[in-house]
Amino acid sequence: MQPVSEKNWIVRALASGVLKAIAFYVATVAGPFVVAAATFAAGAIDNSVSWMWVFMATSVAFAGAVVGILRFYELLQKTRIDGNLNCVSPSIGMDLNEPNGIWLGVNLQSNGDVPIEFEVQSLRTRLQGKYPPNKPYELKKLTIPPRGFAFFNDHAINVDPPSSASVAGLIDMEIKYGRPGNLKYSLRIKRQVFLKFGSERQLENIAWTEMS
C-alpha cells in the first residue's frame, strides 16, 4: 500500500498536468478571438477611425494571432523531448571475434531539434534459448544529435546457426532519456526477432515484431 503522502503527491501531479493541458488548449483556441475582440473594441471606442479600418485591423490581428500560436506550437514540438526518441529497428550482426557470435541491440532515432541524451538502465537479449555473458558495458550513456541516430548492442551470444532455418530471439531494453544531464523520461523497447540463415549458415534476412 502506498503512503498517504505519496498518493496525495501523485494526485496533485496529475491534477497539475491536466490543468496545464486545459489552459494551453483554451489559450490556443481563445487567444486569436481575444486579440481580435480587443482590437475591435479599441477601434470602436475611437470615433475618428472608420469602420472599414476597424474591421481590417480586427482581421489582421486575428490572423496574426493564429499564425503566432501555430509558430509557437511548432517550436514547442521541435524542442520537446518526451516522445521524440524512438526505436526504429533492432540492431543485429555477427561478431568478428567469435565464429558463432551474434549480437542483438536496438537502433534509435531522435525526432527532436535538440540533443537528446539516453542511458541504458537494463538490456536483456536471447537467441536460440541462449544469453550473452553477463559483463559490464564500457559505455551506457550516449548523446544523440538533433534528428540523429544511435545504436546500442548487447554482448555477443554464442550460438550454432542452423543451415537453411530460422532462429527466434528477444530484445528487452529499458532506457532513461532527456536533455543532457536531466534524464526524466523512460522508454521500454521489447522486440521479438527472427533470423533466417542460408545453406552455408550465413545470415540472410531479419524480421521482427513489437511485444507489449
Residue pairs with C-beta under 8 A, 6 or more apart in sequence:
2 10
28 69
28 73
31 65
31 69
32 62
32 65
32 66
32 69
33 62
35 61
35 62
35 64
35 65
36 58
36 59
36 61
36 62
36 65
38 61
39 54
39 57
39 58
39 61
39 62
40 54
40 55
40 57
40 58
43 49
43 53
43 54
43 57
43 58
44 54
78 112
78 113
78 114
79 112
79 113
79 114
80 112
81 112
81 114
81 116
81 177
81 178
81 179
81 185
82 185
84 110
84 111
84 112
84 116
85 108
85 109
85 110
85 111
85 112
85 116
85 118
85 144
85 177
85 185
85 187
86 108
86 109
86 111
86 187
87 106
87 107
87 108
87 109
87 187
87 189
87 191
88 107
88 108
88 109
88 149
89 106
89 107
89 208
90 104
90 105
90 106
90 107
90 171
90 191
90 193
90 206
90 208
91 103
91 104
91 105
91 106
91 107
91 151
91 152
91 153
92 102
92 103
92 104
92 105
92 193
92 195
92 203
92 206
93 102
93 103
93 153
94 101
94 102
94 203
95 101
95 102
95 103
95 156
97 156
98 156
98 158
100 158
100 159
100 160
100 161
101 156
101 157
101 158
102 127
102 156
102 157
102 159
102 161
102 195
102 203
103 125
103 132
103 153
103 154
103 155
103 156
103 157
104 125
104 127
104 153
104 154
104 157
104 169
104 171
104 193
105 123
105 125
105 151
105 152
105 153
105 154
105 171
106 151
106 152
106 171
106 173
106 189
106 191
107 149
107 150
107 151
108 118
108 144
108 149
108 150
108 151
108 152
109 148
109 149
110 116
110 144
110 145
110 146
110 147
110 148
110 149
110 150
111 147
112 146
112 147
113 146
113 147
114 146
114 179
115 143
115 144
115 145
115 146
115 179
115 180
116 143
116 144
116 177
116 178
116 179
117 141
117 142
117 143
117 144
117 177
117 178
117 179
117 180
117 181
117 183
118 141
118 142
118 143
118 144
118 150
118 175
118 176
118 177
118 183
118 187
119 140
119 141
119 175
119 176
119 177
119 183
120 137
120 140
120 141
120 152
120 173
120 174
120 175
121 174
121 175
121 176
122 172
122 173
122 174
123 152
123 154
123 171
123 172
123 173
123 174
124 131
124 154
124 170
124 171
124 172
124 173
125 131
125 132
125 154
125 157
125 169
125 170
125 171
125 172
126 157
126 169
126 170
127 157
127 159
127 167
127 168
127 169
127 170
127 195
128 157
128 159
128 160
128 167
128 168
128 169
130 157
130 158
130 159
131 157
132 154
132 155
132 156
132 157
133 155
135 155
142 150
142 152
143 180
144 150
152 173
154 171
159 167
161 167
161 195
161 197
161 201
161 203
162 197
162 201
163 197
163 198
163 199
163 200
163 201
164 197
164 198
164 199
165 196
165 197
166 194
166 195
166 196
166 197
167 194
167 195
167 197
168 192
168 193
168 194
168 195
169 192
169 193
169 194
169 195
170 190
170 191
170 192
170 193
170 211
171 189
171 190
171 191
171 192
171 193
172 189
172 190
173 188
173 189
173 190
174 186
174 187
174 188
174 189
175 186
175 187
175 189
176 183
176 184
176 185
176 186
176 187
177 183
177 185
177 186
177 187
178 184
178 185
190 210
190 211
190 212
191 208
191 209
191 210
191 211
192 208
192 209
192 211
193 206
193 207
193 208
194 206
194 207
194 208
195 203
195 206
196 203
196 204
196 205
196 206
196 207
197 203
197 204
198 204
